[in-house]
């Protein structure tokens, strides 16, 4: 088809006006050549005009977007988009494209209703200059054949039998009056009540119906224009005529009032319940006693405890399964949809965005209806957009589709309206026994808050800001059975101030829960039993500690020490229980086929998180306690080296030269001290590798997806798919288990392979002591500690390279004695239990040093050289401890024996060193207990808890890894610094020689 103008094709017209010899192509070429410069520089701009800016005799041309002058005798129409004839002028069509206005003659001065004819009127005129008839009359301007009359007539509609007619809404014909008027001859005379275009007999309902919508959050009510117009008429039509649409409209108005009512109120819900009670003698609908004939089902009933019976008595007659051939995870919901006038619109499948106000992709919205996926969608919506998209509310009766083929069944979803009031009480915010379940809900109501008219801007709008559908698992089910789902709706009243800036936060969620009472009891029982055992174990530790410090008294210090021990043991109890519980949820929830376990809700996880917090706090106390003990341990390096006779030096004594033996070198002592300083923070694992491995498995491999609140075990998720929130329990158990497993693998690798085939720093330190001819005494308690026997079997360690190699070769070929403390033994490490007398002598030797480090008034004034005092104390202590090991003091002698197996298990010595000290053979190198090396379990658990606590607080494994690394470095620096200071103070080694 071509473009037509005045009945001729445009191209035809153009060719008809061209001279011969020319063509359209030639004309276009010439035009382009003339205007080619203009095409390069022309800017396409037009002036802006709005329809309201056009004059009285102008209209807005929607084609040119400009104001165009109307023709003669024409005015702008009410829309401003066309022109109409002035009063007294009729339209005359001259051709298909235009019309003109012609004045009516004086004998027929009035324009007909259609605007194309002139006529005389039988009576008065209307404001727009047309004929006007009295009430109950219709205006007749044409005969039955459509011919225009010379004079219009007013015909009276017969209101009596048998016509029962009244003028139509257009006023041009008579039609039968509404059925409610027939008994009154189409006139609603008193005492009858006229409402909503219907005539009702008196006394059927209170005429003082309350057309208010109560906004409880804002603490005021609004006289709704919709309620004023329709409340009484809907209620009366429902009661008198059992009009189904009117009953639905009345129910909708009750739902708009939050299902709230009181016994004396005449508001929407009060009128609904009045009609509900009046129909008690009628049969129920669908054999449901709360669903009366002709009425919508709005309430379940107000009997106490009814909510519990509805929600927790009869399971849904099918089960859900996550895997296998009977896999069933689809949640099928169906809704009967009604408009504000009570008209049934359709059956609608729930899915997509019909119950979700927040926009999102179809794939993500569909994830809400996959059973077991904890779905939550929230957003902020503009009030202006809500007003535009929801001019009238839609109402939903939601059902669960049970299937069944031809015998398809539906299960109604009970609704809990959080804002519902019953006699002034918010009963649905109380316990379940007081809940008042209901039916029917809406999402947005922008109509009820309009006061003056239904076209005015609402004063208040009401939005369903929280819609939750909660599924509860039947206890001890093995077939995935659930109780009827519960829909929980929370509405928010929004006072309109500025629709362009106001926003509303909305949320839609699907929740799944099961009775956690049994699991909580088992957890608390495990904590109670294991906590009791921890008390006994801590008591044993306290008794052992009292023995090792040589104090039989029970004082405040003893109680404090017990609490410190108990904090560590109780931390282990909390840790074991929480990790075990988390693994239970992780394994059984993610691996189940038929649904038998559901994760605790976020609110139910609070107690579990509290247990984790307790475990971390108590473990931190234990860690700091051990750290303080390690940096305050008594340590002394016993040098067995003696001067050789062949070496001597000349010294000046009383003015005469004197030959003394050459002094013993101190470098061996410095070397051993440096090695001890180096291994103080040595661990069985690599902290850096630990953090990187855990982070790689969680974030790169995708193990973190196992902690999502859905039943799927896939490690990689599509970015287009919905990602649910994380379960704190699963997140904790996953992180803790991975951390422990990787740490345990490192420990196994270190002890089985690395220490055997690469290096064993603890045994190397013992070997170094033997080669250096240095023994080490460590006292972790006042009367208990460890002894490393480093006395060289060769007598001297200050020697040259050749002699050192020969000594090592003789030792390898068993041509010399063994390194052990006792003859013909190899045991070099011992646990020592000292007598109080020996400890007192040890302290007496160290006393001058203690005074030097204390207040100046306690210092020994006999010497002004602290260095000399330090040298003297060192030699005295070295000689004293060496003589003790050599049995040179019968009153401070010792015996060597093996510990009993039970003593090793409980960590306590049965024998008290009353007369002689006891050296217990210790091939396990227990002296590592004063190092990080011997406390790997405590450090590993502390790091695990620190990592998990940071992650639970931040929901970021990366941040947790970074902070854990920083924490490890900080405590390592603290341990090194304080341990170095302690080593200097206790071994009397000059700090300048520690590198």
NORLINHU-V175935 format. One record per residue. N is the residue number from 1. RES is the residue in one letter. PHI is phi as a letter, one per 20 degrees, with the letter a starting at -180 (* if undefined). Layout:
BEGIN
((N & RES & PHI) (N & RES & PHI))
END
This chain:
BEGIN
((1 & X & *) (2 & X & e) (3 & X & e) (4 & X & d) (5 & X & c) (6 & X & l) (7 & X & n) (8 & X & d) (9 & X & f) (10 & X & f) (11 & X & f) (12 & X & f) (13 & X & f) (14 & X & f) (15 & X & f) (16 & X & f) (17 & X & e) (18 & X & e) (19 & X & f) (20 & X & f) (21 & X & n) (22 & X & d) (23 & X & c) (24 & X & f) (25 & X & f) (26 & X & f) (27 & X & f) (28 & X & f) (29 & X & f) (30 & X & f) (31 & X & f) (32 & X & f) (33 & X & f) (34 & X & f) (35 & X & d) (36 & X & f) (37 & X & f) (38 & X & f) (39 & X & f) (40 & X & f) (41 & X & d) (42 & X & f) (43 & X & d) (44 & X & e) (45 & X & c) (46 & X & c) (47 & X & f) (48 & X & e) (49 & X & c) (50 & X & d) (51 & X & g) (52 & X & f) (53 & X & e) (54 & X & f) (55 & X & f) (56 & X & f) (57 & X & d) (58 & X & c) (59 & X & c) (60 & X & e) (61 & X & e) (62 & X & f) (63 & X & e) (64 & X & e) (65 & X & l) (66 & X & b) (67 & X & e) (68 & X & c) (69 & X & f) (70 & X & f) (71 & X & f) (72 & X & f) (73 & X & m) (74 & X & c) (75 & X & c) (76 & X & f) (77 & X & f) (78 & X & f) (79 & X & f) (80 & X & n) (81 & X & d) (82 & X & b) (83 & X & d) (84 & X & c) (85 & X & f) (86 & X & f) (87 & X & g) (88 & X & n) (89 & X & d) (90 & X & d) (91 & X & e) (92 & X & c) (93 & X & e) (94 & X & e) (95 & X & b) (96 & X & f) (97 & X & d) (98 & X & b) (99 & X & b) (100 & X & c) (101 & X & d) (102 & X & c) (103 & X & f) (104 & X & f) (105 & X & f) (106 & X & f) (107 & X & e) (108 & X & c) (109 & X & e) (110 & X & d) (111 & X & e) (112 & X & f) (113 & X & f) (114 & X & f) (115 & X & n) (116 & X & d) (117 & X & c) (118 & X & d) (119 & X & b) (120 & X & e) (121 & X & d) (122 & X & e) (123 & X & b) (124 & X & f) (125 & X & d) (126 & X & e) (127 & X & f) (128 & X & e) (129 & X & n) (130 & X & d) (131 & X & f) (132 & X & c) (133 & X & d) (134 & X & f) (135 & X & g) (136 & X & m) (137 & X & c) (138 & X & d) (139 & X & e) (140 & X & d) (141 & X & d) (142 & X & c) (143 & X & e) (144 & X & f) (145 & X & e) (146 & X & n) (147 & X & f) (148 & X & f) (149 & X & f) (150 & X & f) (151 & X & c) (152 & X & f) (153 & X & c) (154 & X & d) (155 & X & d) (156 & X & e) (157 & X & f) (158 & X & e) (159 & X & e) (160 & X & d) (161 & X & f) (162 & X & e) (163 & X & f) (164 & X & l) (165 & X & d) (166 & X & b) (167 & X & f) (168 & X & f) (169 & X & f) (170 & X & e) (171 & X & m) (172 & X & d) (173 & X & b) (174 & X & e) (175 & X & c) (176 & X & f) (177 & X & f) (178 & X & f) (179 & X & g) (180 & X & f) (181 & X & e) (182 & X & f) (183 & X & f) (184 & X & c) (185 & X & l) (186 & X & m) (187 & X & c) (188 & X & e) (189 & X & e) (190 & X & f) (191 & X & e) (192 & X & f) (193 & X & d) (194 & X & e) (195 & X & b) (196 & X & m) (197 & X & m) (198 & X & c) (199 & X & d) (200 & X & d) (201 & X & f) (202 & X & f) (203 & X & n) (204 & X & f) (205 & X & b) (206 & X & f) (207 & X & f) (208 & X & e) (209 & X & f) (210 & X & e) (211 & X & e) (212 & X & e) (213 & X & d) (214 & X & e) (215 & X & d) (216 & X & f) (217 & X & f) (218 & X & e) (219 & X & m) (220 & X & b) (221 & X & d) (222 & X & c) (223 & X & f) (224 & X & f) (225 & X & f) (226 & X & f) (227 & X & f) (228 & X & g) (229 & X & f) (230 & X & c) (231 & X & f) (232 & X & f) (233 & X & f) (234 & X & f) (235 & X & f) (236 & X & f) (237 & X & f) (238 & X & f) (239 & X & f) (240 & X & e) (241 & X & d) (242 & X & l) (243 & X & f) (244 & X & f) (245 & X & f) (246 & X & f) (247 & X & f) (248 & X & f) (249 & X & f) (250 & X & f) (251 & X & f) (252 & X & f) (253 & X & f) (254 & X & f) (255 & X & f) (256 & X & f) (257 & X & e) (258 & X & m) (259 & X & m) (260 & X & e) (261 & X & a) (262 & X & c) (263 & X & f) (264 & X & d) (265 & X & e) (266 & X & d) (267 & X & e) (268 & X & g) (269 & X & f) (270 & X & f) (271 & X & f) (272 & X & f) (273 & X & f) (274 & X & f) (275 & X & f) (276 & X & g) (277 & X & f) (278 & X & f) (279 & X & e) (280 & X & f) (281 & X & f) (282 & X & e) (283 & X & f) (284 & X & e) (285 & X & e) (286 & X & l) (287 & X & l) (288 & X & d) (289 & X & f) (290 & X & e) (291 & X & d) (292 & X & e) (293 & X & g) (294 & X & m) (295 & X & d) (296 & X & f) (297 & X & e) (298 & X & d) (299 & X & c) (300 & X & e) (301 & X & p) (302 & X & d) (303 & X & f) (304 & X & f) (305 & X & n) (306 & X & f) (307 & X & g) (308 & X & f) (309 & X & f) (310 & X & f) (311 & X & e) (312 & X & c) (313 & X & d) (314 & X & d) (315 & X & f) (316 & X & f) (317 & X & f) (318 & X & a) (319 & X & c) (320 & X & d) (321 & X & c) (322 & X & e) (323 & X & b) (324 & X & n) (325 & X & f) (326 & X & e) (327 & X & g) (328 & X & b) (329 & X & c) (330 & X & e) (331 & X & e) (332 & X & d) (333 & X & d) (334 & X & c) (335 & X & c) (336 & X & e) (337 & X & d) (338 & X & c) (339 & X & e) (340 & X & f) (341 & X & e) (342 & X & n) (343 & X & e) (344 & X & f) (345 & X & e) (346 & X & a) (347 & X & e) (348 & X & c) (349 & X & f) (350 & X & f) (351 & X & r) (352 & X & m) (353 & X & d) (354 & X & f) (355 & X & d) (356 & X & d) (357 & X & f) (358 & X & f) (359 & X & f) (360 & X & a) (361 & X & f) (362 & X & f) (363 & X & f) (364 & X & f) (365 & X & f) (366 & X & f) (367 & X & f) (368 & X & f) (369 & X & d) (370 & X & d) (371 & X & f) (372 & X & n) (373 & X & e) (374 & X & f) (375 & X & e) (376 & X & b) (377 & X & c) (378 & X & c) (379 & X & a) (380 & X & d) (381 & X & d) (382 & X & f) (383 & X & f) (384 & X & f) (385 & X & f) (386 & X & f) (387 & X & f) (388 & X & f) (389 & X & e) (390 & X & c) (391 & X & f) (392 & X & c) (393 & X & f) (394 & X & d) (395 & X & d) (396 & X & c) (397 & X & d) (398 & X & e) (399 & X & c) (400 & X & d) (401 & X & f) (402 & X & e) (403 & X & m) (404 & X & o) (405 & X & m) (406 & X & f) (407 & X & e) (408 & X & f) (409 & X & d) (410 & X & c) (411 & X & d) (412 & X & f) (413 & X & e) (414 & X & f) (415 & X & d) (416 & X & d) (417 & X & e) (418 & X & f) (419 & X & e) (420 & X & f) (421 & X & d) (422 & X & c) (423 & X & l) (424 & X & n) (425 & X & d) (426 & X & e) (427 & X & f) (428 & X & f) (429 & X & e) (430 & X & d) (431 & X & f) (432 & X & f) (433 & X & f) (434 & X & d) (435 & X & f) (436 & X & c) (437 & X & f) (438 & X & b) (439 & X & c) (440 & X & m) (441 & X & b) (442 & X & c) (443 & X & d) (444 & X & c) (445 & X & c) (446 & X & d) (447 & X & e) (448 & X & f) (449 & X & e) (450 & X & e) (451 & X & e) (452 & X & f) (453 & X & b) (454 & X & f) (455 & X & e) (456 & X & f) (457 & X & f) (458 & X & f) (459 & X & f) (460 & X & c) (461 & X & c) (462 & X & c) (463 & X & c) (464 & X & f) (465 & X & e) (466 & X & b) (467 & X & c) (468 & X & c) (469 & X & d) (470 & X & d) (471 & X & d) (472 & X & d) (473 & X & f) (474 & X & f) (475 & X & g) (476 & X & l) (477 & X & f) (478 & X & d) (479 & X & c) (480 & X & m) (481 & X & e) (482 & X & c) (483 & X & e) (484 & X & g) (485 & X & f) (486 & X & d) (487 & X & e) (488 & X & d) (489 & X & c) (490 & X & c) (491 & X & d) (492 & X & c) (493 & X & e) (494 & X & d) (495 & X & f) (496 & X & f) (497 & X & c) (498 & X & c) (499 & X & f) (500 & X & e) (501 & X & d) (502 & X & f) (503 & X & c) (504 & X & c) (505 & X & e) (506 & X & c) (507 & X & b) (508 & X & c) (509 & X & b) (510 & X & d) (511 & X & d) (512 & X & c) (513 & X & b) (514 & X & c) (515 & X & f) (516 & X & e) (517 & X & f) (518 & X & f) (519 & X & f) (520 & X & f) (521 & X & f) (522 & X & f) (523 & X & f) (524 & X & f) (525 & X & f) (526 & X & f) (527 & X & f) (528 & X & f) (529 & X & f) (530 & X & f) (531 & X & f) (532 & X & f) (533 & X & f) (534 & X & f) (535 & X & f) (536 & X & f) (537 & X & f) (538 & X & f) (539 & X & f) (540 & X & f) (541 & X & f) (542 & X & f) (543 & X & f) (544 & X & f) (545 & X & f) (546 & X & f) (547 & X & f) (548 & X & f) (549 & X & e) (550 & X & m) (551 & X & c) (552 & X & e) (553 & X & e) (554 & X & d) (555 & X & c) (556 & X & f) (557 & X & f) (558 & X & f) (559 & X & f) (560 & X & f) (561 & X & f) (562 & X & g) (563 & X & f) (564 & X & f) (565 & X & f) (566 & X & f) (567 & X & f) (568 & X & f) (569 & X & f) (570 & X & f) (571 & X & f) (572 & X & f) (573 & X & f) (574 & X & g) (575 & X & f) (576 & X & f) (577 & X & f) (578 & X & f) (579 & X & f) (580 & X & f) (581 & X & f) (582 & X & f) (583 & X & f) (584 & X & g) (585 & X & f) (586 & X & f) (587 & X & f) (588 & X & f) (589 & X & f) (590 & X & f) (591 & X & d) (592 & X & f) (593 & X & e) (594 & X & e) (595 & X & f) (596 & X & c) (597 & X & c) (598 & X & c) (599 & X & f) (600 & X & f) (601 & X & f) (602 & X & g) (603 & X & f) (604 & X & f) (605 & X & e) (606 & X & f) (607 & X & f) (608 & X & f) (609 & X & f) (610 & X & f) (611 & X & f) (612 & X & f) (613 & X & f) (614 & X & f) (615 & X & g) (616 & X & f) (617 & X & f) (618 & X & f) (619 & X & f) (620 & X & f) (621 & X & f) (622 & X & f) (623 & X & f) (624 & X & f) (625 & X & f) (626 & X & f) (627 & X & f) (628 & X & f) (629 & X & f) (630 & X & f) (631 & X & e) (632 & X & c) (633 & X & f) (634 & X & e) (635 & X & b) (636 & X & b) (637 & X & d) (638 & X & e) (639 & X & e) (640 & X & e) (641 & X & f) (642 & X & c) (643 & X & f) (644 & X & e) (645 & X & f) (646 & X & f) (647 & X & d) (648 & X & b) (649 & X & c) (650 & X & d) (651 & X & c) (652 & X & e) (653 & X & c) (654 & X & l) (655 & X & n) (656 & X & c) (657 & X & f) (658 & X & c) (659 & X & e) (660 & X & d) (661 & X & f) (662 & X & f) (663 & X & f) (664 & X & f) (665 & X & f) (666 & X & e) (667 & X & f) (668 & X & f) (669 & X & f) (670 & X & f) (671 & X & f) (672 & X & f) (673 & X & f) (674 & X & f) (675 & X & f) (676 & X & f) (677 & X & f) (678 & X & f) (679 & X & e) (680 & X & f) (681 & X & d) (682 & X & f) (683 & X & c) (684 & X & e) (685 & X & c) (686 & X & e) (687 & X & g) (688 & X & f) (689 & X & f) (690 & X & g) (691 & X & f) (692 & X & f) (693 & X & f) (694 & X & f) (695 & X & f) (696 & X & f) (697 & X & f) (698 & X & f) (699 & X & e) (700 & X & e) (701 & X & f) (702 & X & o) (703 & X & f) (704 & X & f) (705 & X & f) (706 & X & f) (707 & X & e) (708 & X & f) (709 & X & e) (710 & X & b) (711 & X & e) (712 & X & e) (713 & X & d) (714 & X & f) (715 & X & e) (716 & X & d) (717 & X & d) (718 & X & f) (719 & X & f) (720 & X & e) (721 & X & e) (722 & X & f) (723 & X & d) (724 & X & f) (725 & X & f) (726 & X & e) (727 & X & e) (728 & X & f) (729 & X & f) (730 & X & f) (731 & X & f) (732 & X & f) (733 & X & f) (734 & X & f) (735 & X & f) (736 & X & f) (737 & X & f) (738 & X & f) (739 & X & f) (740 & X & f) (741 & X & f) (742 & X & f) (743 & X & f) (744 & X & f) (745 & X & f) (746 & X & f) (747 & X & f) (748 & X & f) (749 & X & f) (750 & X & f) (751 & X & f) (752 & X & e) (753 & X & d) (754 & X & f) (755 & X & f) (756 & X & e) (757 & X & d) (758 & X & d) (759 & X & b) (760 & X & c) (761 & X & f) (762 & X & f) (763 & X & f) (764 & X & f) (765 & X & f) (766 & X & f) (767 & X & f) (768 & X & f) (769 & X & f) (770 & X & f) (771 & X & f) (772 & X & e) (773 & X & m) (774 & X & c) (775 & X & d) (776 & X & c) (777 & X & d) (778 & X & d) (779 & X & d) (780 & X & f) (781 & X & c) (782 & X & f) (783 & X & c) (784 & X & b) (785 & X & a) (786 & X & c) (787 & X & c) (788 & X & d) (789 & X & e) (790 & X & d) (791 & X & f) (792 & X & f) (793 & X & f) (794 & X & e) (795 & X & n) (796 & X & c) (797 & X & d) (798 & X & f) (799 & X & b) (800 & X & e) (801 & X & f) (802 & X & f) (803 & X & f) (804 & X & f) (805 & X & f) (806 & X & f) (807 & X & f) (808 & X & f) (809 & X & f) (810 & X & f) (811 & X & f) (812 & X & f) (813 & X & e) (814 & X & l) (815 & X & e) (816 & X & b) (817 & X & f) (818 & X & e) (819 & X & e) (820 & X & f) (821 & X & f) (822 & X & e) (823 & X & g) (824 & X & m) (825 & X & c) (826 & X & d) (827 & X & f) (828 & X & d) (829 & X & d) (830 & X & b) (831 & X & e) (832 & X & d) (833 & X & d) (834 & X & e) (835 & X & f) (836 & X & f) (837 & X & f) (838 & X & f) (839 & X & f) (840 & X & f) (841 & X & f) (842 & X & f) (843 & X & f) (844 & X & f) (845 & X & f) (846 & X & e) (847 & X & g) (848 & X & g) (849 & X & f) (850 & X & f) (851 & X & f) (852 & X & f) (853 & X & e) (854 & X & e) (855 & X & f) (856 & X & f) (857 & X & f) (858 & X & e) (859 & X & f) (860 & X & f) (861 & X & e) (862 & X & f) (863 & X & c) (864 & X & d) (865 & X & d) (866 & X & f) (867 & X & f) (868 & X & f) (869 & X & f) (870 & X & f) (871 & X & f) (872 & X & f) (873 & X & f) (874 & X & f) (875 & X & f) (876 & X & f) (877 & X & f) (878 & X & f) (879 & X & f) (880 & X & f) (881 & X & f) (882 & X & f) (883 & X & f) (884 & X & f) (885 & X & f) (886 & X & e) (887 & X & l) (888 & X & e) (889 & X & c) (890 & X & g) (891 & X & f) (892 & X & c) (893 & X & f) (894 & X & b) (895 & X & c) (896 & X & d) (897 & X & b) (898 & X & e) (899 & X & e) (900 & X & f) (901 & X & g) (902 & X & f) (903 & X & f) (904 & X & f) (905 & X & f) (906 & X & e) (907 & X & m) (908 & X & b) (909 & X & e) (910 & X & f) (911 & X & e) (912 & X & e) (913 & X & f) (914 & X & f) (915 & X & d) (916 & X & c) (917 & X & f) (918 & X & c) (919 & X & d) (920 & X & e) (921 & X & g) (922 & X & c) (923 & X & f) (924 & X & e) (925 & X & l) (926 & X & f) (927 & X & f) (928 & X & f) (929 & X & f) (930 & X & e) (931 & X & d) (932 & X & g) (933 & X & g) (934 & X & e) (935 & X & c) (936 & X & f) (937 & X & f) (938 & X & f) (939 & X & f) (940 & X & f) (941 & X & f) (942 & X & f) (943 & X & f) (944 & X & f) (945 & X & f) (946 & X & f) (947 & X & g) (948 & X & f) (949 & X & f) (950 & X & f) (951 & X & f) (952 & X & f) (953 & X & f) (954 & X & d) (955 & X & l) (956 & X & b) (957 & X & f) (958 & X & f) (959 & X & f) (960 & X & f) (961 & X & f) (962 & X & f) (963 & X & f) (964 & X & f) (965 & X & f) (966 & X & f) (967 & X & f) (968 & X & f) (969 & X & f) (970 & X & f) (971 & X & f) (972 & X & f) (973 & X & f) (974 & X & f) (975 & X & f) (976 & X & f) (977 & X & f) (978 & X & f) (979 & X & f) (980 & X & f) (981 & X & f) (982 & X & f) (983 & X & f) (984 & X & f) (985 & X & f) (986 & X & e) (987 & X & e) (988 & X & m) (989 & X & e) (990 & X & f) (991 & X & f) (992 & X & f) (993 & X & e) (994 & X & e) (995 & X & d))
END
